[in-house]
Amino acid sequence: MSVRDMTVSRRVRVKAGLGALAGALLLALVPLPSGPVQAAEVPEVRAPKAAAEDSAVTKSGKRGPYDDFSDLKVTVHQTKNLRAQGVEVTWTSRERPPSTKYTNFLQVMQCWGDDAAGPQREQCEFGAIRAGDFFMGLRTLPKGTDPLETKYAEAPTGNNPFVPFRPVVGEPTDSVNDATYFSNNDTNTQPWLRTRQDGTGEAVFEVKTALEAPHLGCGEVDPAAGRTTPRRCWLVVVPRGTHDPDGSSDISAGLKTSGLSQSNWDQRIVFPMDFSPVGNTCDADKAERRVIGSELLTDAITSWQTRLCSGADSRFTFSQSGEDHARELIANPTASSPGMGITVAPVEGGAEVVHAPVAVSALTVGFFWEDEGAGQVHDLKLNPRLLAKLMTGSYPYDIRLLSFEHPVPDHLEGNALSIIVDPEFRKLNPYFDRPVAPQLGPDGILLQAVNSDVNALVWRYLQSDTDAREFLQGKPDPWGTKVNPFYRELGLDKTAPLDFPKADPTETEVSLALGGGQTGKISYGQQERAPYSNDLHNGALRVRRGASGATFVGAQDPTTPSGVKLVASDVNPGSRMAYGIVDAASASRYGLDFAALPNADGDYVKPTTDSLLKAVARMPDSAVKGVKAPTPATAKGGAYPLAAVAYAVAPLDQPADARRDYARLIRYAAGDGQKAGLAPGELPPGYAPMPKGLRDQALAAADQLERGKPAAPGGDESVPAGAGSSGGGSDTAAVGGPAGDSGGTAGSAGSEGAAGGSGTDAPSASATPGAAADGGGSGPGKSVAATSGGLTPGEVLGIVRWVLLGVLVAGGVAALAGPVLLRLSARRAATGGSG
């Protein structure tokens, strides 16, 4: 039976005996086993490469006046269906020698430009990072350094000439220091990418869409301006050898001139980059269905949105929020509350809801680690005790920059100064077992500021390991490092909070000479030395840029009372390193490496499709039967310990049209939405396609949601239980009404993706409005949930409703007649507010 058939207005008079009714209800409420969790043959979560390689492009360099790049081959491994993400760039060179100090390297930049031949240098984001001793990474073109430079050979003010940046919309920059459009803190410029001894090189380049870089406009769709296809952008590679444009060569000091200088620019290799649409890809006049909750679903629902919009009369807007806040909105709704929440832990106790699994993903420690001696580090192991040290500020260098003036704080005396010199870390990672200064490791690990169920999962992982648990209790490791005492009193060996506290109160004062005999002073603490990321995605982006964002360096600022402010230290290409606890989808999106973590068997594993599905198969039920609880202690047999399942939770007491639309989202998530790939509508890297058992469970939940609350005894099937409390109960109310026409679209959500448009409604998917701020609770919401059999997807099969109907029709003991209204007006949460 189609969704249209199930939702069209109808009146049914049913005669049923009390005994038959009781039997039917009992049958409906008997929990049925959910389908088994089976590991299907599917790609690894870290493997977008196969799909990406379909659009890989390889190009060769050419001979220049002084350096020959004709043997250089550069491959950009994804050039289509791009979003804000990392793109792998690799190169090989048979003849070129390896990089030395600022010689024989590549410079890479992102540019806009509507000319089919490629961009002009004024259209490229470049020049905000000072690399080398002179102007190599800047837009400055000193007079006389390039015989082919004629356009920017003179400067009207007597300063060095420069190449202005010209944005898609707006005025060009008017000075080389103009940071109107990008700066050293947010640019994706790569001014110095080294070639290894074997003539090969690799990098992951961060590409930006019009959302992150409106000055480039990549992927922008603007029908009002006549732009109906996404704006194409360009990746430009400028190879550099051993000579500057005037023929000079200084191997000891390296190259001095900018990649934008005409002679250098003439050697460029240009790659077209096609983006998925950015902008409002779903008509704003469609009915809005609001969804709020876990970041674990953000990348997936962003991909799904346009396909869900295509051909339907409603649109979905997703607001990212802590799961505790989402549960609170479902538990205690208002007129403007969303009609669906995304959570990991279930909503417990109270009225009826469905829990539908929609995605399988995980947390990971994503890292980007450059080593000046050997290029980039790709393999890293971390055990729970090392994670406990990082998360509790137990390394002195994670609290302050040590110096004679600022020694190790007394309460951390005797601890390893940083992870890079921790004997436990070195034993686990022999590559680092060599002399190194403790300050040459990464800044503190990035942890998100948002309250989240997945944060509690990390704490449970530490508690599941004996060494880590005892460390949190106060037992030193075998080398003498002990937990920061300000964390010991938090009881983290037993409690699993939804947040990552920064508990160390140590303050470090920075003094700065201001001139005129004046000295400015400012202090920083743990949150400046080891700052929070805004969320998991922001953490992954910071790691990709190789900088945590730590601000502990003093700089002059006449606008402050002290004349000083705190700024981030410079990040030098070739020695960047950062790590953070992020979700696998964001880590995959930006091409981060995954640290291997030990599971309950002690085997070091990374998040792959196989390891995630093995973890799901071993997860016990939570307090709500059929809703799986992420449990690191059960992660055995190759399972990954930080796997989790995201659930869509929706109340049954919503209007019929809202229930129908939310059911359509669930069906798409369980159908076409589980096809792994890079195209809009598919499941992005970082997720494991749900096994059949979870998909069946989701489809059963969608059916349950569309049916709504069971009819009250003594009522007609077209009137919902409790309608009288809404001032209704009239048998004149129709089912579906004008919205009935959308029933066919909802029913075919699983197949409409093939005919739908492309792209994503990225602004809505990533929005985090103030109204969606985290609640302050420390555990799951306490209200609305499935508390009886049949209301939890794992306890019901779709066929039960037909058996129930047959029993009701066949019963003949005592007639129970009355109008039942399938549309409930008591709750309009999904139609209010803005996304």
DODRENRO-298024 format. One record per residue (C-alpha): x, y, z. Coordinates in steps of 0.1 Angstrom, whole numbers, padded with zeros to 4 digits, always signed. Layout:
N
XYZ...
//
This chain:
835
+0000+0000+0000+0014+0034-0010+0019+0063+0014-0009+0082-0006-0033+0053+0001-0024+0054+0038-0028+0091+0042-0058+0099+0020-0089+0111+0040-0112+0082+0048-0139+0072+0073-0140+0037+0086-0166+0023+0109-0151-0006+0129-0170-0031+0150-0148-0048+0175-0153-0068+0207-0135-0057+0238-0117-0091+0239-0107-0087+0202-0095-0052+0208-0074-0062+0238-0060-0091+0219-0051-0068+0190-0035-0043+0212-0015-0070+0230-0003-0082+0196+0008-0047+0187+0026-0042+0219+0046-0075+0220+0082-0066+0212+0095-0083+0181+0132-0088+0176+0150-0063+0155+0169-0074+0124+0204-0085+0129+0233-0061+0124+0251-0074+0094+0284-0062+0081+0278-0057+0044+0304-0055+0017+0308-0017+0016+0338+0007+0013+0358+0020+0043+0346+0052+0059+0380+0067+0050+0378+0057+0014+0363+0085-0007+0394+0080-0030+0377+0056-0054+0349+0080-0061+0372+0110-0060+0396+0094-0085+0368+0094-0111+0375+0132-0114+0412+0131-0108+0433+0152-0132+0470+0149-0139+0489+0177-0157+0526+0182-0165+0549+0212-0160+0569+0229-0187+0604+0242-0193+0612+0277-0180+0640+0301-0187+0661+0288-0159+0643+0258-0144+0629+0228-0163+0596+0215-0149+0587+0193-0179+0593+0162-0159+0569+0173-0131+0535+0157-0130+0509+0170-0106+0477+0152-0098+0446+0167-0081+0427+0137-0070+0392+0153-0070+0380+0181-0092+0342+0175-0092+0313+0175-0066+0335+0197-0044+0324+0213-0012+0344+0228+0017+0368+0200+0021+0404+0187+0017+0416+0177-0017+0446+0154-0021+0474+0168-0043+0504+0146-0052+0533+0151-0075+0563+0133-0090+0595+0146-0105+0622+0123-0120+0648+0150-0124+0642+0176-0098+0663+0174-0067+0645+0173-0033+0635+0204-0015+0662+0223+0005+0657+0255+0022+0630+0272+0001+0641+0257-0032+0624+0230-0054+0589+0232-0040+0554+0239-0050+0530+0268-0043+0493+0261-0044+0464+0285-0043+0426+0287-0050+0414+0312-0076+0381+0323-0091+0377+0333-0127+0350+0330-0154+0374+0328-0183+0375+0293-0197+0413+0295-0200+0418+0300-0163+0422+0327-0137+0443+0358-0136+0467+0362-0107+0446+0391-0093+0418+0365-0087+0439+0342-0065+0439+0339-0028+0476+0341-0021+0500+0361-0001+0489+0361+0036+0516+0337+0049+0552+0348+0052+0573+0318+0042+0610+0321+0035+0633+0350+0042+0618+0375+0017+0587+0377-0005+0582+0341-0015+0548+0338+0001+0536+0373-0003+0519+0394-0030+0548+0419-0030+0568+0423-0063+0600+0444-0055+0610+0466-0083+0636+0451-0106+0634+0415-0094+0615+0402-0125+0625+0413-0161+0591+0401-0174+0571+0421-0148+0556+0451-0165+0521+0455-0150+0533+0459-0114+0568+0473-0119+0562+0506-0102+0545+0516-0069+0529+0551-0068+0538+0556-0032+0574+0547-0034+0569+0513-0017+0573+0480-0033+0546+0473-0059+0522+0443-0053+0495+0423-0070+0461+0435-0056+0435+0408-0049+0403+0414-0069+0372+0396-0054+0342+0383-0072+0322+0412-0057+0338+0443-0040+0368+0465-0043+0403+0452-0049+0427+0454-0020+0447+0487-0018+0477+0475+0001+0498+0444+0005+0487+0441+0041+0449+0445+0033+0432+0416+0051+0397+0425+0040+0392+0391+0023+0417+0367+0039+0445+0367+0064+0471+0344+0078+0445+0330+0102+0421+0318+0076+0438+0315+0042+0441+0282+0024+0473+0293+0006+0501+0267+0006+0532+0288-0002+0558+0260+0005+0551+0223-0002+0582+0202-0001+0594+0175-0025+0608+0144-0008+0642+0127-0015+0625+0103-0039+0611+0131-0060+0575+0127-0048+0554+0150-0027+0519+0151-0012+0495+0176+0004+0459+0179+0013+0447+0213+0001+0417+0230+0018+0392+0242-0008+0366+0267+0001+0331+0273-0012+0313+0307-0014+0302+0301+0022+0337+0301+0036+0352+0325+0010+0325+0348-0006+0354+0366-0023+0360+0336-0044+0323+0326-0049+0331+0289-0057+0299+0269-0063+0277+0299-0060+0243+0296-0076+0224+0329-0081+0193+0325-0103+0184+0362-0097+0217+0372-0114+0213+0346-0141+0237+0321-0126+0219+0287-0125+0250+0265-0125+0276+0265-0098+0305+0289-0103+0336+0271-0114+0369+0279-0096+0405+0269-0101+0434+0253-0083+0467+0268-0094+0500+0252-0088+0532+0273-0093+0563+0251-0093+0595+0267-0080+0630+0256-0087+0664+0271-0077+0663+0303-0096+0645+0336-0092+0632+0354-0123+0664+0374-0128+0684+0342-0130+0699+0345-0095+0702+0314-0073+0710+0312-0036+0707+0277-0023+0716+0287+0012+0689+0314+0015+0664+0301-0009+0641+0319-0034+0631+0355-0027+0603+0363-0051+0565+0358-0050+0547+0331-0068+0526+0359-0084+0556+0375-0100+0551+0373-0138+0580+0349-0146+0569+0325-0118+0532+0329-0127+0540+0319-0163+0550+0284-0151+0516+0278-0135+0496+0246-0139+0459+0252-0138+0432+0227-0127+0394+0234-0131+0374+0227-0100+0337+0221-0102+0317+0226-0070+0283+0213-0058+0258+0242-0057+0260+0266-0028+0230+0287-0020+0193+0283-0015+0187+0251-0036+0153+0245-0021+0125+0270-0027+0119+0291+0004+0081+0290+0000+0079+0253+0007+0066+0242+0041+0096+0241+0065+0103+0210+0086+0129+0217+0112+0154+0192+0125+0178+0199+0153+0205+0179+0170+0237+0159+0168+0266+0170+0146+0271+0133+0139+0245+0137+0112+0255+0171+0098+0275+0160+0068+0250+0133+0058+0219+0155+0060+0237+0183+0042+0242+0159+0013+0207+0146+0015+0188+0179+0016+0185+0188-0021+0173+0153-0030+0148+0155-0003+0136+0188-0016+0133+0178-0052+0097+0172-0062+0083+0176-0027+0062+0204-0012+0083+0207+0019+0119+0214+0028+0141+0204+0057+0163+0227+0077+0188+0213+0101+0203+0232+0131+0233+0216+0147+0230+0214+0185+0241+0194+0215+0219+0163+0218+0208+0172+0253+0193+0204+0239+0176+0184+0212+0161+0160+0237+0149+0189+0258+0130+0204+0228+0114+0170+0220+0106+0164+0257+0092+0198+0264+0081+0213+0231+0068+0248+0225+0049+0261+0195+0082+0268+0177+0100+0236+0186+0114+0214+0158+0094+0183+0150+0125+0160+0149+0156+0157+0170+0189+0139+0162+0205+0122+0192+0227+0094+0202+0213+0086+0237+0176+0081+0236+0148+0103+0249+0134+0085+0280+0101+0084+0298+0069+0102+0290+0048+0104+0258+0052+0084+0226+0080+0090+0201+0099+0069+0176+0136+0064+0175+0148+0057+0139+0185+0050+0132+0197+0072+0104+0236+0071+0104+0265+0051+0117+0297+0071+0123+0323+0076+0150+0347+0100+0168+0384+0098+0160+0416+0116+0169+0423+0133+0136+0458+0147+0131+0480+0166+0106+0517+0162+0115+0545+0176+0095+0581+0165+0104+0609+0186+0090+0631+0156+0087+0608+0132+0068+0578+0151+0055+0544+0142+0068+0536+0116+0095+0506+0094+0087+0507+0067+0114+0501+0075+0151+0489+0054+0180+0473+0067+0211+0461+0047+0241+0435+0057+0266+0460+0068+0292+0477+0091+0267+0443+0105+0258+0435+0110+0295+0468+0130+0299+0458+0152+0270+0422+0158+0281+0432+0167+0317+0460+0192+0310+0486+0169+0326+0514+0180+0304+0530+0214+0316+0534+0226+0280+0496+0222+0275+0491+0247+0304+0518+0273+0296+0549+0280+0275+0577+0271+0298+0606+0295+0304+0630+0305+0332+0604+0331+0342+0575+0306+0339+0587+0272+0351+0566+0240+0355+0537+0247+0378+0542+0230+0412+0512+0207+0408+0526+0193+0375+0562+0189+0388+0577+0155+0377+0553+0151+0347+0565+0146+0311+0567+0182+0297+0548+0174+0266+0535+0144+0247+0564+0145+0223+0588+0136+0251+0565+0113+0270+0582+0079+0273+0548+0062+0269+0541+0080+0237+0576+0072+0223+0573+0036+0232+0540+0034+0214+0554+0054+0184+0590+0044+0179+0594+0069+0150+0595+0097+0176+0620+0080+0199+0648+0105+0192+0662+0137+0208+0637+0165+0205+0628+0196+0224+0595+0193+0243+0582+0225+0229+0584+0212+0194+0553+0190+0197+0518+0201+0189+0498+0225+0211+0471+0210+0233+0446+0186+0218+0416+0203+0203+0383+0195+0221+0349+0209+0212+0331+0234+0234+0297+0220+0227+0279+0196+0252+0274+0163+0234+0266+0127+0239+0298+0118+0220+0319+0137+0245+0306+0113+0272+0315+0084+0249+0351+0095+0251+0351+0096+0289+0335+0061+0289+0362+0049+0267+0388+0061+0292+0369+0045+0321+0368+0012+0302+0406+0009+0303+0422+0000+0336+0454+0021+0332+0434+0052+0321+0409+0048+0349+0435+0045+0375+0454+0074+0361+0422+0096+0365+0420+0083+0401+0455+0096+0408+0478+0067+0401+0510+0079+0382+0520+0061+0350+0552+0040+0352+0573+0070+0343+0560+0092+0370+0534+0114+0351+0503+0119+0372+0469+0134+0365+0465+0172+0369+0451+0174+0405+0425+0199+0394+0409+0172+0373+0412+0144+0399+0385+0160+0421+0360+0159+0392+0356+0122+0395+0362+0115+0358+0371+0079+0366+0334+0073+0373+0313+0101+0357+0311+0107+0320+0301+0144+0315+0288+0158+0282+0316+0183+0281+0354+0186+0282+0362+0208+0312+0392+0231+0314+0398+0229+0351+0434+0242+0356+0434+0278+0370+0471+0285+0362+0476+0320+0348+0508+0330+0330+0516+0367+0326+0531+0381+0293+0550+0413+0293+0556+0434+0262+0576+0466+0258+0554+0493+0244+0580+0521+0240+0585+0552+0260+0595+0531+0290+0560+0516+0291+0553+0479+0295+0521+0462+0287+0510+0430+0306+0484+0404+0299+0478+0369+0312+0467+0337+0295+0454+0304+0310+0446+0269+0299+0418+0279+0276+0442+0302+0256+0470+0277+0256+0448+0248+0246+0416+0264+0232+0383+0249+0224+0370+0244+0189+0335+0257+0182+0324+0222+0172+0338+0190+0157+0338+0203+0122+0357+0235+0133+0382+0213+0151+0389+0193+0120+0393+0224+0099+0418+0238+0124+0437+0206+0124+0438+0206+0086+0454+0241+0088+0480+0227+0113+0472+0252+0140+0451+0248+0172+0444+0286+0174+0462+0289+0207+0467+0325+0217+0495+0330+0241+0518+0355+0223+0516+0392+0233+0511+0418+0206+0506+0456+0208+0470+0468+0207+0464+0504+0216+0426+0498+0218+0430+0478+0250+0435+0492+0284+0469+0474+0288+0480+0481+0253+0485+0444+0247+0464+0416+0232+0470+0378+0228+0475+0365+0193+0483+0331+0178+0519+0323+0171+0530+0319+0134+0526+0285+0119+0555+0277+0096+0549+0254+0066+0568+0222+0069+0565+0221+0107+0528+0223+0112+0512+0198+0136+0478+0196+0153+0454+0170+0165+0419+0170+0179+0389+0148+0189+0366+0151+0159+0340+0132+0141+0350+0108+0113+0330+0126+0087+0347+0159+0093+0381+0142+0095+0375+0125+0062+0361+0157+0047+0394+0175+0053+0417+0145+0046+0430+0142+0081+0449+0111+0093+0433+0089+0119+0451+0079+0151+0448+0042+0158+0431+0035+0192+0430+0002+0211+0397-0016+0215+0386-0038+0243+0409-0066+0230+0439-0042+0230+0440-0043+0192+0448-0009+0176+0421+0000+0151+0409+0029+0130+0373+0038+0120+0365+0018+0089+0332+0005+0077+0341-0030+0090+0353-0018+0124+0322+0005+0128+0297-0022+0119+0315-0047+0142+0311-0022+0170+0274-0016+0163+0268-0054+0163+0282-0056+0198+0264-0026+0212+0238-0034+0239+0204-0017+0240+0201+0015+0260+0174+0023+0284+0150+0023+0255+0148-0011+0239+0161-0012+0203+0182+0020+0207+0218+0010+0208+0241+0024+0234+0277+0031+0223+0298+0010+0247+0336+0009+0243+0339-0020+0267+0321-0043+0242+0342-0032+0212+0359-0065+0206+0368-0087+0175+0380-0058+0154+0354-0033+0165+0363+0004+0168+0357+0017+0203+0343+0052+0195+0315+0042+0171+0280+0056+0176+0246+0055+0159+0226+0087+0153+0189+0084+0158+0161+0106+0145+0135+0111+0173+0101+0124+0165+0069+0126+0186+0038+0108+0174+0015+0137+0184+0023+0159+0154+0000+0170+0126-0004+0143+0099+0014+0163+0072+0044+0169+0095+0046+0133+0104+0044+0123+0068+0073+0146+0059+0095+0135+0087+0088+0099+0078+0099+0107+0042+0132+0119+0056+0137+0087+0076+0129+0066+0046+0154+0085+0024+0180+0081+0052+0174+0044+0053+0173+0040+0015+0192+0060-0011+0208+0080+0017+0229+0050+0026+0246+0048-0008+0282+0058-0001+0296+0084-0025+0306+0120-0031+0276+0131-0052+0247+0151-0036+0222+0128-0020+0248+0101-0012+0264+0091+0021+0296+0111+0024+0329+0096+0036+0331+0092+0074+0300+0071+0076+0294+0033+0074+0263+0025+0054+0238+0011+0079+0233-0027+0079+0200-0042+0069+0188-0046+0105+0191-0008+0112+0176+0001+0078+0146-0021+0085+0143-0007+0119+0143+0029+0105+0116+0019+0079+0094+0005+0106+0098+0037+0126+0088+0057+0096+0056+0037+0092+0049+0041+0129+0055+0078+0127+0032+0083+0097+0004+0063+0114+0007+0086+0145-0007+0079+0179-0029+0048+0182-0066+0055+0181-0082+0058+0216-0106+0031+0227-0141+0040+0217-0130+0063+0189-0132+0063+0151-0099+0056+0133-0100+0091+0118-0098+0109+0152-0066+0108+0172-0065+0100+0208-0065+0131+0229-0081+0153+0202-0107+0166+0226-0079+0182+0247-0071+0203+0217-0106+0217+0216-0114+0193+0188-0127+0159+0182-0151+0170+0154-0156+0144+0128-0155+0171+0101-0117+0174+0101-0102+0157+0070-0071+0136+0069-0043+0151+0049-0064+0180+0035-0046+0201+0009-0013+0184+0018-0026+0151+0006-0010+0156-0028+0024+0153-0013+0018+0118-0002+0031+0103-0034+0063+0122-0031+0068+0112+0005+0062+0076-0004+0088+0077-0031+0115+0094-0012+0138+0065-0015+0138+0067-0053+0133+0104-0060+0171+0110-0055+0177+0096-0090+0155+0123-0105+0163+0151-0082+0187+0181-0086+0222+0182-0074+0238+0201-0046+0232+0208-0010+0213+0234+0011+0246+0241+0029+0236+0273+0047+0207+0256+0064+0225+0224+0072+0254+0241+0089+0235+0268+0107+0237+0269+0144+0214+0297+0155+0214+0311+0189+0181+0295+0196+0198+0261+0192+0224+0267+0219+0232+0238+0242+0212+0232+0273+0231+0230+0305+0221+0195+0315+0246+0168+0322+0225+0139+0309+0197+0129+0286+0164+0147+0286+0138+0132+0310+0106+0134+0290+0091+0123+0258+0101+0088+0247+0088+0054+0236+0080+0037+0269+0059+0008+0257+0062-0019+0232+0054-0010+0196+0065+0025+0199+0102+0018+0196+0112+0009+0160+0131-0022+0171+0100-0036+0187+0076-0036+0158+0074-0048+0123+0053-0030+0097+0031-0061+0091+0017-0058+0127-0005-0029+0117-0024-0051+0091-0028-0080+0116-0041-0055+0141-0066-0041+0115-0078-0076+0107-0084-0085+0143-0103-0053+0149-0125-0058+0118-0131-0095+0127-0140-0088+0163-0177-0088+0171-0182-0088+0209-0189-0051+0216-0190-0024+0191-0168+0006+0196-0176+0033+0172-0166+0069+0170-0148+0093+0147-0111+0093+0148-0092+0122+0135-0057+0114+0121-0046+0150+0120-0037+0163+0155-0036+0201+0159-0022+0201+0195+0014+0203+0182+0027+0225+0154+0064+0224+0164+0077+0215+0130+0061+0244+0112+0072+0273+0134+0104+0293+0135+0131+0296+0109+0159+0272+0100
//
